Amino acid sequence: MSETNIPLDAKAAEDRLMRYLAIEGVTGHEANIAAAVSADLQALGVPASAIRFDDANTRIPVPTETGNLIVDLPGTRPGPRLLFATHLDTVPLCAGAKPKREGDRIVSDGSTALGGDNRTGCAVLVTLVETLLKQKLLHPPITLLFTVREESGLHGARELKPADLGGATMCFNVDGKLPSELLIGAVGQENWEVEIKGKAAHAGVAPEKGISATLVAAVAITDAHRAGWFGKVVKPDGNGTSNVGIFGGRDGQPAGDATNVVTDYVYVKGEARSPEAAFAAKIADGYKDAFAKAQGEIKDAGGVTAEVRFEHSAAYPPFKLDETSPAAARAAEAVKRLGLQPTFLFSNGGLDANWLDKHGVPTVTIGAGQHEIHTVNEYVELSEFRQGCMLAITLATLDN
């Protein structure tokens, strides 16, 4: 099936995307967009019995309105089950988005982000179903997965029960820019946090009686930087990145209460990323060592040190598919059928694909026109969105 004979109703797909972009659904609040997707699928002829929500939200450690939306389509020809995935949520900057069309682009009014990440994915998957059913195209059994809380930690994909995917042998995750760019791997991430309990004292009268938690943290971060663990990390045994993202006090408040008081409490939170899980953990251990060293260095007049509690844990695992793997090969062939040149890429950011691969479903992430995501300059390139829709249809019907 070439691009010229893919029976895509482009106007219906674009109208659907415009409607989805106007539905608010920031991370953790996906109920409204999930309801819209479910209603559209039923209007297209998918029986209500084939549409369900899982209970992933009951295992997510932060409040989440709904579970992942899962849809099963019976095959119209034999073949291994395929999984198509995307996420329902947007970043908070998309709240109140007012999409408008400018030429062959959709943009916001400039006061918010747009939400093309990932309303494009939602629209592509529903358009895929519309095309398969209306055109009566032959396809193997298909499962659709719409995850929650991707933007705030890949939680929906992480808490997914693999058995709910019906034995899918490969997945195509719509969450990218260019349809020709095939993401077949991504880094893993290790999160770390540290609490520093110092001792308050009058900063003007007797600063030597205090233990500055701020100073402990500052010395530790500086030491981590000098040791090569901050920012871009390149070592003989691995590479990755790291960042200190939060530096504050209790309950989200600033560290310290006044300039004349030695700060007695600091909370710092950061991350480490690497293509190898063990090296991401090693970066976090580099920070742990730096904080332990700073703890021993900063003392009050009596030789007492601060209390330091450092913890780190894996946020999501890395993965990488071989370019010749069945999922990557199918994706590349589908791209070629559209007259495009496939490019295999490795992502330095986490994707639902990280967890789907961990759950045993090799996953390739494809694009559908989202640009400048997570900014007020975000836009959707509609020519690429249409190609993304056609790519999904081609992937579903490739063996015909």
Secondary structure as GFF3:
##gff-version 3
##sequence-region A 1 400
A	DSSP	three_ten_helix	3	5	.	.	.	ID=ss1
A	DSSP	alpha_helix	10	21	.	.	.	ID=ss2
A	DSSP	alpha_helix	31	43	.	.	.	ID=ss3
A	DSSP	three_ten_helix	48	50	.	.	.	ID=ss4
A	DSSP	beta_strand	51	53	.	.	.	ID=ss5
A	DSSP	three_ten_helix	56	58	.	.	.	ID=ss6
A	DSSP	beta_strand	69	73	.	.	.	ID=ss7
A	DSSP	beta_strand	82	87	.	.	.	ID=ss8
A	DSSP	three_ten_helix	92	94	.	.	.	ID=ss9
A	DSSP	beta_strand	100	102	.	.	.	ID=ss10
A	DSSP	beta_strand	105	107	.	.	.	ID=ss11
A	DSSP	alpha_helix	116	134	.	.	.	ID=ss12
A	DSSP	beta_strand	142	147	.	.	.	ID=ss13
A	DSSP	alpha_helix	155	158	.	.	.	ID=ss14
A	DSSP	three_ten_helix	162	165	.	.	.	ID=ss15
A	DSSP	beta_strand	170	174	.	.	.	ID=ss16
A	DSSP	beta_strand	181	186	.	.	.	ID=ss17
A	DSSP	beta_strand	188	197	.	.	.	ID=ss18
A	DSSP	three_ten_helix	207	209	.	.	.	ID=ss19
A	DSSP	alpha_helix	213	226	.	.	.	ID=ss20
A	DSSP	beta_strand	231	235	.	.	.	ID=ss21
A	DSSP	beta_strand	238	248	.	.	.	ID=ss22
A	DSSP	three_ten_helix	250	252	.	.	.	ID=ss23
A	DSSP	beta_strand	265	274	.	.	.	ID=ss24
A	DSSP	alpha_helix	277	297	.	.	.	ID=ss25
A	DSSP	beta_strand	307	316	.	.	.	ID=ss26
A	DSSP	beta_strand	319	320	.	.	.	ID=ss27
A	DSSP	alpha_helix	326	337	.	.	.	ID=ss28
A	DSSP	beta_strand	343	347	.	.	.	ID=ss29
A	DSSP	alpha_helix	352	358	.	.	.	ID=ss30
A	DSSP	beta_strand	363	366	.	.	.	ID=ss31
A	DSSP	beta_strand	370	371	.	.	.	ID=ss32
A	DSSP	beta_strand	379	381	.	.	.	ID=ss33
A	DSSP	alpha_helix	382	397	.	.	.	ID=ss34
###
